[in-house]
Amino acid sequence: MFIGRTQEISRLRKEFSLARPSLLVVYGRRRIGKSALLNEAAKNHPHLLYQATRVTSALNLEGFKAEIVRSLGTDPLLDGLSDWLGVLTYLARKAKEMPGLIVVLDEFPYLVEGDQALPSIIQKFWDAVVAEQIDLNLVLCGSMIAQMEDLLAEKNPLYGRQTLSLEVKALSLRDAAGFFPDYSAEDRILAYAIFGGIPFYLRLCESSASIEENVTNLLLTDAGPLVDEPNVLLQSELRETQRYASILAAIADGCTKLGEIGGRVRDVKDSVSLSPYIKRLERMRLVRTVHSLDANPRSRDTRYFVDDPLVAFWHRFVRPNMSSVMQGFGADIWRHQVEPRLDDYMGVAFEEICRGHARRHAQETLPSPAQEIGQIWGADYDIDVAGRLLNGSMLYSECKWRRGAIGSDVLATLIERAEKTTYGRGVEDRYFVLYARTNFKTGVHERAKETGRIVLLTPDTMLAP
């Protein structure tokens, strides 16, 4: 069963149905589900999907021809074609017989590695398709995000020719929750904080198994399919991975400032030398750079966070205990290393989950959708979630992943902090949102009812459509 991605499927199907030449660029990090998404969106159209590999251009071309035969049937004309332009031109002719034909070149950067002229070849081919107004959908898809983004850059032969550019991102909390139909709302959020919204990881989880069992089976055993996943992600795009791994480890351990990260990554001259590595990790969607919403635009007060929950969890709990993992002590690692520290890990993870919830669903409990959502930090205070709604109202939020009901003291502190920040100063229309793991004390409920300006959210209400 295909879960989620309704907006992406809608955009793709709309493009596929326009009865015109469509050149689509679809990209996203490994394991994000691009191929499955394209197959789902294309299933009612004639289509073929070729998964390129890191082999020579000639071998990829032969594989492409074999996929054409498998998907569209044999044709003696195809046998005599020995170059990319010829094969693509053949498919353009087929599109005249099969209007709306969808051709997907998956892992397109691998094809370019084998033949640097391929973007120019496709440019020439596509200009001819457009000139004839052939109803063909050509999809260039890839996991190497930097290379795929460069396809759209001005210097590239394909610049300006795409009719749709789509980055496939991690599933939202609500979509990911569909993989765990028997879990409580609290456990669904916990699973999301560990496995994130990557469909490949979520499909490996057994919905009937507990979180402990899934983590142990997938991450804490020597044969676990995800036991080395963060290293695999780095090795798929980088020749040298040690420094990148060290940066991720430092950030996952709570080093969010450049100087702190530099203090942990000792083989660099200074913190500034880290910037190119962090930028590369950003382009791989493994690190995110954050500025306080009330910061001066010229401020250098930047913080860095691991942008993939599984990578963050792995560096926090799996990497430091890898020797014990290899010796088969997964259950003990969970009991002595993971479980006692899981609430601490969830403190930061839950804040980001709440920011994602506010971005997508603010309009469910507030007057309008969010225009921007972020966080604020000052010299002596933090605001976990802050933002501006499309109607001009301000939002300030506190997120507490702890057992026990949240009291009025948390609300009072949030209101006090909102007065300190310059973000939203002068705007009287303000809302205060409290996110809690469990519930709220009676006084908080009464205050929310009295003011109409306080929203109280728990895992159950966060997941309710």
N, C-alpha and C positions, 0 to 999 in steps of 0.2 A: 504494500500500500504506500502511495506517495503522500508524504505529510508536509503541509505548509507550502510556502512559496506562491501563494495565490496572486500576489501583485506581479511577481516576476513572470509567471506563466501568462497572465493576462497581457502584459506588455509584449512578450514574445509572440503570442498567438495573434495579437492585433497586427504586428509587423508582418508576420507570415501571410496574413490574409489580405494585404493591400493590393495584390495583383500588380506588382511593379518590381523592378530590380531592387533588392534589399541587401545591403552589405552590413552585417552585424558583427560587432566586436564584443565578445563575452569573456570576462576574465574573473578570477578570484583565486584565492590561495588553494593549495592542495587539500583534498578531502572535503571541499566545501559543497560538492554535489552538482557541479556544472553539467557533467555529461548526463546525469539522471534528469536534471531540469530540462535540458534540451530535448532529450528523448520524450519526456512527458509532454512538453509543449508542441512537439512535432508529430505526435502519434496519429493525428488525423490527416496528415499530409504525406505525400510521397517524400521519403527522406533517406539519407544515408549519413552515417557518422563514421569518420575515419580517425582512429586513435593513433597519432604519430608516436614514434619511439626514437631514441637517440641512436640511429643508425645512419648509413649514408643516404643521400638524397635518392639514389637509384633504388635502394631497397624500400624506402618509404613510398616511392612512386609505384613500385610493384604492389606493395600492400594496399595502396589506395585503389589501384585498378581491381585488385581482388575483392575489395569491399564494394566497389561499384557493381561487379558481377553478382556478388551475393545479394545485394539490395535491389538491383534493378534488372538483373538477368544478363545472360551472355549476349555478346554482340561481336561478330568478327571485326568490325571497325575498330573496336577498342584494342584488339590484339596488336595492331600495327602502330599504336601510338607510344612514343618513347620519351616524351618530355612533358613538363607540367602544363605548358600552354596548350598543347594538343589535347591533353586529357580534360582540362577545364573547358576548352572549346567544345569538346564532345558533350560534356554535361550541359552546356548552354543549349546545344541542339536538342538534347533529351528534355530540357525544360519546356521547349516548344510543344513537345508531345505530352508532357506532364506539367501543366502550369502550376506554379507554386512549389516546385521541387525545392527541397531544403538540402543543402550540402554543408556538412559540418567538418571542418578541419580542426580536430581537437589536438591540444598541445602544439599549436602552431609555431611557437618559438623553436621547437625541435626541428621543424622543417626548415626554418630560416638558418639554424646552425649548420644544416647540411647544404644549404644553397642560399648564400647571401643575396642572390639576385631575385629570390622568389617574391618579395614585396613589389619589385618593379614589374615582374611578370604578371602578377595579379592586377596591378594597376592597369597595364595594357589590356589585359583580358576584361577587366571590369568596365573600362571606358567603352569597350565594344558592346558589352552587354547593355549598358545604359543607353548607348546610341540606338540599339535595336529595340529597347524597351522590352527585353525578355523577362518574363515572370519567373525569376530565379532568386532564391534566398541563399546567399553564401555567408556562412558563419565562421569567423575566425575566433577560436577559443583557446585559452591557455591559463596555466597556473603560475607562470613566471610573471608576476604583476608588473614589475618594472619594464620588462620587454613588451608586454601587451600595452601598457600605457604609452610607451614610445611609438607604437604603431599609429597613435593618434596625434603625435607631435608634428609640428610644422615641417620639420626636415624630412619626414618619412614620405615615400611615394604614395602611400594610401591616405595621407592627410586630407581631411575634408570630404572623403568619399563615403564614410560610414553613415548609414541611415539610423542606426541605433547602437549606442554604447551602453553596456550593462555590466556593472560590477556585482557579482554574486557574493553576498555577505553572509555572515553566520545567521542561523535561524534565530528568531526572537524567542524570548522566554516562553510565550504561549505556544508557539509552534513546536519548540523542543519538548514541552511538557507532554505533547501527544505521544512521545515515545515511552512514556511511563504512566499508562492509564490507571494502574492500580496503586500508584504512590499517593501519599498525602500531598497537599499543596506545599507544605514545608519541605518535604523530601524532594519534590520536583525542583524547588529552588536550589536546594543543596546539590542535586545532581547537575543542574545547569551551571553552578559555580565550579564544578569539578570538570565536567565534560564539555561545557560550552554549547554552542549551537552548530557544531560541525556534524552533519548527518552521518558521516562515516563512523565517527566515535559513538554516536547515539545508537546506531544500528547494531553495534557490537554489544551494547548493554542488553542484558536479559530483563525484560520488564517484570518478570516474576521474581527476580533476585533482589536482595536488599542492596542498598548503596554500598555497604561494606563488602558484600560478595562481588559486586561488579568491579569495585576498585581493586580488590584483591586479585580477581581473575584476569583483569585487563592490564593492570599496572604493577602489581606487586608479586608477580611470578616470573620466573626466567623465560617462560614461553609465552607470556602475555603479549597479545598483539600490539599493545601500546607501550610496552615497557621501555622502548627506545625511541618513541615517536618524535620528541623534540629534536633529537639528533638527526633523525631521518629528514625532518623538515629543513634543517639547515643544509644538510648534505645534498639535498635535491637542487639547490641553487648556488651554493658557495663551494669554492675549492678548499679554503682554509676556514674551519669552523670554530676553533678553540676560543678565539677572542670574542666572537659573537655569543658563544655559549656562556662565557664568563660574564658578559654584560647581562644576559638574561637571568643568570643565577643571582647576580647582585641586585637587580631590580626586584626579582621575586622575593628576595630576603628583606625587602623594605628600603633599599637604597634608591630613593626617588629623585635625588638631585645629582647633577653632573659630577660635582666634587665627591659625593659619597660613592658613586659608581666607580669613579677613577681610583678611589682609595682601595677598592676591592679588585680592580683589574690592574695588576701591578706591572704588566709588561708594556705600558704606554708611557710616553714622556710626560704628558700632562692631560688634564681633563679635556682640553680642547681637541686633543688627538682622537678622542672617542667619537666626536660628532659624526664623521663619515660612516662609522659602524652603526651608530644608532639610527642614522637616516636610512641605511640599507634595511635594518630590521623594521623600520616604519613602513617602508615600501613593501616588505614581505607581510605586513599586517600582523607582526609579532610584538611590536612596541607601539604605544601611543604617546604623543607629547601633549601635555596639558598646561594651560595657562589659567591662572585665577581670573574669573569673570570680571573682577574689579581692578585688574592690574593695568598699569600704564602700558599702552601699546609698545613702548620701547623697553619695557621691563625684561630683564633676563631671568626672572624668577620662574624657571620652567621646571616642571616635574615630569617624570617618566614612569610609565606603568606597563607591565606585560599585558598585551592586548588579547591574549588567548588563555582562557581559564585552564585548559589542560596543561599548557606549557608552564603556567604559574604554579599549578598544583604539583606538577612533576618536579620542578626545581625546588619546591619547598619540602616535599616529602619523599620523593622517589630517589632522586639523584644522591642525596646525602646518605641514603640507606641502600645503595645499589649492591654492595657486597652481601648484605643480608638477604636482599631480594634473590640474588643468584644462588644463595644457599638454601632457599626454600622457606624462609621465615616470614612470608607475607602476612600471615595472620597475626604474628607477633608485632610486626611493624605497624599494622593497623591499630592494635590494642595499646601499644606503648608509645608510638610516635605520632600517629595520625589522629586518632580519636581524641586524645587529651588536648590537642592543639587546633582542632578543627574549627571551634568557635572563633578563635583568634584569626585564623585564615579567612573565615567568613565575614569578619568585620569589614575588610576592604572590598571583598568580592560582592557582598550584599549592596554596598554603596553603588557600585557600578551597575549592578542589576537594577537598582531603583532608578538610576539615571536613565537607563534604557527604557524602563517602564514609563517614566515621565515624558520622554521624547515621543513615544508611540501613543500613549493613552491618556495624556493629561486632560483631554477633552471629555473623558468619561466622568470625571468628578469636578472639573473646573470649567469656567465659562467658554474656553476655546482651546484649540491645540497649542502646543508649545512652539514658539518661534526659535528659541535657543535654550539649550540646557547645558549646564556645566557644574563647576564647583568653585568654591571660594576659600581662600586661606589668607589669614592676616597674621600679624605678629603674635597674637595671643588667642586666636579663635579660628575655627574652620566651620564652613557650612557644607554639608555633604552634597546636597543637590540645590541648585539655584537656577532660575531662568526667567525668561520673559515670555508671556503668552501672546498670541497673535492679536488679542484685543488690547494689549498694552499693560495688562495686569502683571504683577510680579509674583514669583513663586519661590519660597524658601522651605527647605526640607531637612529633616534629621532622620537618619536610618539606624535602627538599633537591632542587631542580631544577638539577642540575649534572652535567656529564659526569664519568665516573669513579666507581669504587666507593666507597661510604660506609664510613668506618673506625670503629674503636672510640672515637675521640676524640669523635665526634658523639654516640654513645650515652652516654659518660661525662658530657658537658656537659648532656645532657637530664636524666640522673638527678640531677646536682648542682642544676639549676634546680628540679626537682620538690621538692627538700628546702627550697628557699628560700621557695616560695609557701605561703601559709596555706590555699590551696584543697586540701582533702583531708588536711590535717594531722591526724594521729592515726589515719588509715585505713591499715592495714598491707597490705591486699589491693590491690596496684598493678600496673598493666601499662604497658609502655613500647612504643610503636609508632613505627617509623621508616618514613617514606615516601621512596623514592628514584626518581630518573629512570631509573637504569640497574640497579645491583646493589649488593651489599655485600661487603666484604672477608671473608676466611675467618674472622678472629677474631670478627667480629660474628655470623656464622652459628653458630660454636661456642658463643658466650655465650648466644645465643638457645636453642640446643638444651639447654644445661646448666640454665638457670633455668626455662624454661617460662613466663617472664613477659615475654618480648620478642617482638614480632611484627614481621616484616620484610615490607614491601609494595612492589611495583613496579607500573608501569602494567599489566603482564599480570595480576597478581593482583588489582588494583583492579577490572579489567573482567570478571574471571571470575565467572560467576553462582554 
